[in-house]
């Protein structure tokens, strides 16, 4: 099975081929010390690639890839998600962290309420 070429437009304007390995490398640091395996990272990278390819675009910018990482990473490990989001979304205050944590808590409450119904 042949797949269409997918290129990434970096912030500098340089265009390079999409790389699952670069996705894994980008997320690996956020996952340090967490119960996340290399296999988990490989699945996350594949999920991100599939999501980006489903847009149908031949070129995507790094921001779109970062956004595509957030959901699967949150599902994988919330602490790693907060670490990645804090860098990716440039958290610059305690309020930014508090807001992200409150959103996670609200989602947990909503999920537990919907499973109880």
Backbone as JSON Lines, residues from 0, in Angstrom:
{"i":0,"aa":"X","n":[0.84,-1.18,0.0],"ca":[0.0,0.0,0.0],"c":[0.88,1.23,0.0]}
{"i":1,"aa":"X","n":[0.61,2.15,-0.88],"ca":[1.4,3.36,-1.01],"c":[0.68,4.51,-0.32]}
{"i":2,"aa":"X","n":[1.42,5.34,0.41],"ca":[0.81,6.49,1.06],"c":[1.32,7.76,0.41]}
{"i":3,"aa":"X","n":[0.46,8.76,0.38],"ca":[0.85,10.05,-0.21],"c":[1.87,10.73,0.68]}
{"i":4,"aa":"X","n":[2.7,11.52,0.06],"ca":[3.72,12.27,0.77],"c":[3.06,13.3,1.69]}
{"i":5,"aa":"X","n":[3.56,13.41,2.9],"ca":[3.07,14.39,3.86],"c":[4.26,15.21,4.33]}
{"i":6,"aa":"X","n":[4.19,16.51,4.12],"ca":[5.29,17.38,4.5],"c":[4.89,18.3,5.64]}
{"i":7,"aa":"X","n":[5.88,18.69,6.42],"ca":[5.69,19.57,7.57],"c":[6.37,20.9,7.28]}
{"i":8,"aa":"X","n":[5.63,21.98,7.53],"ca":[6.2,23.32,7.39],"c":[6.61,23.78,8.79]}
{"i":9,"aa":"X","n":[7.91,23.89,8.98],"ca":[8.44,24.29,10.28],"c":[8.28,25.79,10.48]}
{"i":10,"aa":"X","n":[8.42,26.24,11.71],"ca":[8.28,27.68,12.01],"c":[9.24,28.53,11.19]}
{"i":11,"aa":"X","n":[10.39,27.98,10.89],"ca":[11.4,28.71,10.11],"c":[11.04,28.81,8.64]}
{"i":12,"aa":"X","n":[10.0,28.06,8.22],"ca":[9.61,28.04,6.82],"c":[10.17,26.85,6.06]}
{"i":13,"aa":"X","n":[11.08,26.13,6.68],"ca":[11.67,24.95,6.05],"c":[10.59,23.86,5.96]}
{"i":14,"aa":"X","n":[10.59,23.16,4.84],"ca":[9.64,22.07,4.63],"c":[10.4,20.75,4.64]}
{"i":15,"aa":"X","n":[9.9,19.8,5.44],"ca":[10.55,18.49,5.5],"c":[9.47,17.41,5.6]}
{"i":16,"aa":"X","n":[9.82,16.18,5.27],"ca":[8.84,15.08,5.33],"c":[8.39,14.84,6.77]}
{"i":17,"aa":"X","n":[7.12,14.46,6.94],"ca":[6.6,14.1,8.26],"c":[7.39,12.91,8.78]}
{"i":18,"aa":"X","n":[7.66,12.92,10.09],"ca":[8.42,11.84,10.7],"c":[7.75,11.43,12.01]}
{"i":19,"aa":"X","n":[7.31,10.16,12.07],"ca":[6.76,9.65,13.33],"c":[7.81,9.71,14.42]}
{"i":20,"aa":"X","n":[9.06,9.44,14.05],"ca":[10.14,9.47,15.04],"c":[10.27,10.85,15.67]}
{"i":21,"aa":"X","n":[10.09,11.91,14.89],"ca":[10.17,13.26,15.45],"c":[9.01,13.53,16.41]}
{"i":22,"aa":"X","n":[7.84,12.98,16.09],"ca":[6.7,13.11,17.02],"c":[7.06,12.41,18.33]}
{"i":23,"aa":"X","n":[7.59,11.19,18.23],"ca":[7.96,10.45,19.43],"c":[9.02,11.19,20.23]}
{"i":24,"aa":"X","n":[10.01,11.74,19.55],"ca":[11.07,12.48,20.23],"c":[10.5,13.7,20.94]}
{"i":25,"aa":"X","n":[9.57,14.38,20.29],"ca":[8.97,15.57,20.87],"c":[8.15,15.28,22.11]}
{"i":26,"aa":"X","n":[7.56,14.11,22.17],"ca":[6.69,13.76,23.3],"c":[7.48,13.02,24.39]}
{"i":27,"aa":"X","n":[8.56,12.36,24.03],"ca":[9.32,11.52,24.96],"c":[9.73,12.28,26.22]}
{"i":28,"aa":"X","n":[10.17,13.51,26.09],"ca":[10.64,14.27,27.25],"c":[9.5,14.53,28.23]}
{"i":29,"aa":"X","n":[8.31,14.82,27.7],"ca":[7.15,15.05,28.56],"c":[6.77,13.77,29.31]}
{"i":30,"aa":"X","n":[7.14,12.63,28.76],"ca":[6.77,11.34,29.34],"c":[7.84,10.77,30.28]}
{"i":31,"aa":"X","n":[8.95,11.48,30.46],"ca":[10.01,10.97,31.32],"c":[9.49,10.73,32.73]}
{"i":32,"aa":"X","n":[9.79,9.55,33.26],"ca":[9.38,9.21,34.62],"c":[7.93,8.8,34.73]}
{"i":33,"aa":"X","n":[7.23,8.74,33.62],"ca":[5.82,8.34,33.6],"c":[5.72,6.9,33.11]}
{"i":34,"aa":"X","n":[4.61,6.23,33.4],"ca":[4.45,4.83,32.96],"c":[4.03,4.74,31.49]}
{"i":35,"aa":"X","n":[4.9,5.28,30.62],"ca":[4.64,5.31,29.18],"c":[5.78,4.56,28.5]}
{"i":36,"aa":"X","n":[5.43,3.59,27.67],"ca":[6.44,2.76,27.01],"c":[6.76,3.31,25.61]}
{"i":37,"aa":"X","n":[7.82,2.79,25.04],"ca":[8.16,3.13,23.65],"c":[7.02,2.71,22.72]}
{"i":38,"aa":"X","n":[6.4,1.58,23.03],"ca":[5.26,1.12,22.24],"c":[4.1,2.12,22.31]}
{"i":39,"aa":"X","n":[3.87,2.66,23.51],"ca":[2.83,3.68,23.66],"c":[3.14,4.9,22.79]}
{"i":40,"aa":"X","n":[4.41,5.3,22.78],"ca":[4.82,6.46,21.98],"c":[4.66,6.18,20.49]}
{"i":41,"aa":"X","n":[4.97,4.95,20.08],"ca":[4.82,4.58,18.66],"c":[3.35,4.62,18.25]}
{"i":42,"aa":"X","n":[2.47,4.13,19.11],"ca":[1.04,4.17,18.81],"c":[0.55,5.62,18.75]}
{"i":43,"aa":"X","n":[1.01,6.44,19.69],"ca":[0.64,7.86,19.68],"c":[1.08,8.52,18.38]}
{"i":44,"aa":"X","n":[2.31,8.27,17.96],"ca":[2.83,8.87,16.72],"c":[2.02,8.41,15.51]}
{"i":45,"aa":"X","n":[1.63,7.15,15.5],"ca":[0.81,6.63,14.4],"c":[-0.56,7.31,14.41]}
{"i":46,"aa":"X","n":[-1.14,7.47,15.58],"ca":[-2.44,8.12,15.71],"c":[-2.37,9.56,15.21]}
{"i":47,"aa":"X","n":[-1.3,10.25,15.57],"ca":[-1.11,11.63,15.14],"c":[-0.98,11.69,13.62]}
{"i":48,"aa":"X","n":[-0.17,10.79,13.06],"ca":[0.0,10.78,11.6],"c":[-1.34,10.51,10.91]}
{"i":49,"aa":"X","n":[-2.09,9.55,11.4],"ca":[-3.38,9.25,10.79],"c":[-4.33,10.44,10.86]}
{"i":50,"aa":"X","n":[-4.35,11.13,11.99],"ca":[-5.22,12.3,12.15],"c":[-4.83,13.4,11.17]}
{"i":51,"aa":"X","n":[-3.53,13.63,11.03],"ca":[-3.05,14.68,10.13],"c":[-3.33,14.3,8.67]}
{"i":52,"aa":"X","n":[-3.13,13.04,8.33],"ca":[-3.4,12.59,6.96],"c":[-4.89,12.69,6.62]}
{"i":53,"aa":"X","n":[-5.75,12.49,7.6],"ca":[-7.19,12.54,7.36],"c":[-7.65,13.94,6.96]}
{"i":54,"aa":"X","n":[-6.84,14.94,7.22],"ca":[-7.21,16.29,6.8],"c":[-7.14,16.41,5.28]}
{"i":55,"aa":"X","n":[-6.37,15.52,4.64],"ca":[-6.23,15.55,3.19],"c":[-5.18,16.52,2.69]}
{"i":56,"aa":"X","n":[-4.58,17.28,3.6],"ca":[-3.56,18.25,3.2],"c":[-2.23,17.54,2.92]}
{"i":57,"aa":"X","n":[-1.51,18.02,1.92],"ca":[-0.2,17.47,1.6],"c":[0.88,18.1,2.48]}
{"i":58,"aa":"X","n":[0.58,19.3,3.0],"ca":[1.52,20.01,3.87],"c":[0.77,20.52,5.09]}
{"i":59,"aa":"X","n":[1.37,20.34,6.26],"ca":[0.81,20.85,7.5],"c":[1.89,21.59,8.26]}
{"i":60,"aa":"X","n":[1.48,22.56,9.05],"ca":[2.52,23.24,9.83],"c":[2.68,22.57,11.19]}
{"i":61,"aa":"X","n":[3.76,22.88,11.84],"ca":[4.09,22.22,13.1],"c":[3.02,22.48,14.15]}
{"i":62,"aa":"X","n":[2.34,23.61,14.07],"ca":[1.28,23.92,15.03],"c":[0.16,22.88,14.94]}
{"i":63,"aa":"X","n":[-0.22,22.5,13.73],"ca":[-1.27,21.5,13.54],"c":[-0.84,20.15,14.11]}
{"i":64,"aa":"X","n":[0.42,19.83,13.98],"ca":[0.91,18.57,14.53],"c":[0.86,18.63,16.06]}
{"i":65,"aa":"X","n":[1.27,19.75,16.63],"ca":[1.19,19.92,18.08],"c":[-0.23,19.75,18.59]}
{"i":66,"aa":"X","n":[-1.18,20.34,17.89],"ca":[-2.59,20.21,18.28],"c":[-3.05,18.76,18.17]}
{"i":67,"aa":"X","n":[-2.57,18.06,17.14],"ca":[-2.94,16.66,16.93],"c":[-2.35,15.76,18.02]}
{"i":68,"aa":"X","n":[-1.27,16.18,18.64],"ca":[-0.62,15.41,19.71],"c":[-1.4,15.53,21.02]}
{"i":69,"aa":"X","n":[-1.95,16.7,21.3],"ca":[-2.54,16.95,22.61],"c":[-3.61,15.94,23.02]}
{"i":70,"aa":"X","n":[-4.56,15.63,22.15],"ca":[-5.63,14.71,22.51],"c":[-5.14,13.31,22.85]}
{"i":71,"aa":"X","n":[-4.4,12.67,21.94],"ca":[-3.9,11.32,22.25],"c":[-2.97,11.29,23.47]}
{"i":72,"aa":"X","n":[-2.18,12.34,23.66],"ca":[-1.28,12.36,24.81],"c":[-2.08,12.49,26.1]}
{"i":73,"aa":"X","n":[-3.12,13.3,26.07],"ca":[-3.98,13.45,27.26],"c":[-4.6,12.11,27.63]}
{"i":74,"aa":"X","n":[-5.05,11.36,26.63],"ca":[-5.64,10.05,26.88],"c":[-4.6,9.06,27.4]}
{"i":75,"aa":"X","n":[-3.37,9.21,26.97],"ca":[-2.3,8.31,27.38],"c":[-1.83,8.58,28.8]}
{"i":76,"aa":"X","n":[-1.56,9.85,29.13],"ca":[-1.02,10.19,30.45],"c":[-1.25,11.68,30.69]}
{"i":77,"aa":"X","n":[-2.07,12.01,31.67],"ca":[-2.44,13.4,31.91],"c":[-1.27,14.26,32.4]}
{"i":78,"aa":"X","n":[-0.36,13.67,33.16],"ca":[0.8,14.44,33.62],"c":[1.7,14.79,32.43]}
{"i":79,"aa":"X","n":[1.95,13.82,31.57],"ca":[2.74,14.08,30.37],"c":[2.03,15.11,29.49]}
{"i":80,"aa":"X","n":[0.71,15.01,29.41],"ca":[-0.08,16.0,28.66],"c":[0.15,17.4,29.21]}
{"i":81,"aa":"X","n":[0.08,17.57,30.53],"ca":[0.3,18.9,31.12],"c":[1.71,19.4,30.85]}
{"i":82,"aa":"X","n":[2.68,18.52,30.93],"ca":[4.06,18.92,30.64],"c":[4.19,19.4,29.19]}
{"i":83,"aa":"X","n":[3.64,18.6,28.26],"ca":[3.74,18.96,26.84],"c":[2.96,20.23,26.57]}
{"i":84,"aa":"X","n":[1.74,20.32,27.08],"ca":[0.91,21.5,26.85],"c":[1.54,22.75,27.42]}
{"i":85,"aa":"X","n":[2.22,22.62,28.57],"ca":[2.82,23.8,29.18],"c":[3.91,24.41,28.31]}
{"i":86,"aa":"X","n":[4.62,23.57,27.59],"ca":[5.65,24.06,26.67],"c":[5.0,24.46,25.34]}
{"i":87,"aa":"X","n":[4.18,23.57,24.79],"ca":[3.58,23.8,23.48],"c":[2.68,25.03,23.48]}
{"i":88,"aa":"X","n":[1.88,25.19,24.53],"ca":[0.97,26.32,24.59],"c":[1.55,27.49,25.38]}
{"i":89,"aa":"X","n":[2.83,27.39,25.71],"ca":[3.59,28.47,26.36],"c":[2.91,28.97,27.63]}
{"i":90,"aa":"X","n":[2.62,28.04,28.56],"ca":[2.1,28.45,29.85],"c":[3.13,29.39,30.47]}
{"i":91,"aa":"X","n":[2.67,30.52,30.99],"ca":[3.63,31.44,31.6],"c":[3.21,31.88,33.0]}
{"i":92,"aa":"X","n":[2.21,31.21,33.57],"ca":[1.8,31.55,34.92],"c":[1.18,30.34,35.6]}
{"i":93,"aa":"X","n":[1.06,30.42,36.91],"ca":[0.39,29.36,37.65],"c":[-1.07,29.25,37.22]}
{"i":94,"aa":"X","n":[-1.66,30.37,36.85],"ca":[-3.06,30.36,36.42],"c":[-3.25,29.5,35.17]}
{"i":95,"aa":"X","n":[-2.26,29.5,34.27],"ca":[-2.34,28.66,33.08],"c":[-2.4,27.18,33.46]}
{"i":96,"aa":"X","n":[-1.54,26.79,34.42],"ca":[-1.56,25.4,34.9],"c":[-2.87,25.1,35.62]}
{"i":97,"aa":"X","n":[-3.3,26.02,36.47],"ca":[-4.54,25.81,37.21],"c":[-5.72,25.64,36.27]}
{"i":98,"aa":"X","n":[-5.77,26.43,35.23],"ca":[-6.85,26.34,34.26],"c":[-6.85,24.98,33.57]}
{"i":99,"aa":"X","n":[-5.68,24.53,33.16],"ca":[-5.57,23.23,32.48],"c":[-5.95,22.09,33.43]}
{"i":100,"aa":"X","n":[-5.53,22.18,34.69],"ca":[-5.87,21.15,35.67],"c":[-7.36,21.16,35.97]}
{"i":101,"aa":"X","n":[-7.93,22.35,36.1],"ca":[-9.38,22.44,36.33],"c":[-10.16,21.83,35.17]}
{"i":102,"aa":"X","n":[-9.69,22.02,33.95],"ca":[-10.36,21.42,32.8],"c":[-10.3,19.89,32.86]}
{"i":103,"aa":"X","n":[-9.13,19.37,33.25],"ca":[-9.0,17.92,33.4],"c":[-9.95,17.4,34.48]}
{"i":104,"aa":"X","n":[-10.02,18.12,35.61],"ca":[-10.92,17.71,36.69],"c":[-12.38,17.74,36.23]}
{"i":105,"aa":"X","n":[-12.76,18.8,35.54],"ca":[-14.14,18.92,35.06],"c":[-14.47,17.78,34.1]}
{"i":106,"aa":"X","n":[-13.51,17.42,33.25],"ca":[-13.73,16.32,32.32],"c":[-13.88,14.99,33.05]}
{"i":107,"aa":"X","n":[-13.11,14.81,34.15],"ca":[-13.23,13.59,34.95],"c":[-14.62,13.5,35.59]}
{"i":108,"aa":"X","n":[-15.1,14.62,36.13],"ca":[-16.42,14.66,36.75],"c":[-17.49,14.35,35.7]}
{"i":109,"aa":"X","n":[-17.37,14.98,34.54],"ca":[-18.35,14.74,33.47],"c":[-18.33,13.28,33.02]}
{"i":110,"aa":"X","n":[-17.15,12.71,32.92],"ca":[-17.04,11.3,32.48],"c":[-17.62,10.38,33.53]}
{"i":111,"aa":"X","n":[-17.36,10.62,34.81],"ca":[-17.89,9.74,35.84],"c":[-19.41,9.91,35.98]}
{"i":112,"aa":"X","n":[-19.92,11.1,35.74],"ca":[-21.35,11.33,35.8],"c":[-22.05,10.62,34.65]}
{"i":113,"aa":"X","n":[-21.44,10.66,33.46],"ca":[-22.07,10.02,32.3],"c":[-22.02,8.5,32.38]}
{"i":114,"aa":"X","n":[-21.05,7.94,33.07],"ca":[-20.96,6.48,33.2],"c":[-21.9,5.99,34.3]}
{"i":115,"aa":"X","n":[-22.26,6.85,35.22],"ca":[-23.2,6.49,36.29],"c":[-24.63,6.5,35.8]}
{"i":116,"aa":"X","n":[-24.9,7.2,34.73],"ca":[-26.29,7.32,34.23],"c":[-26.76,6.09,33.54]}
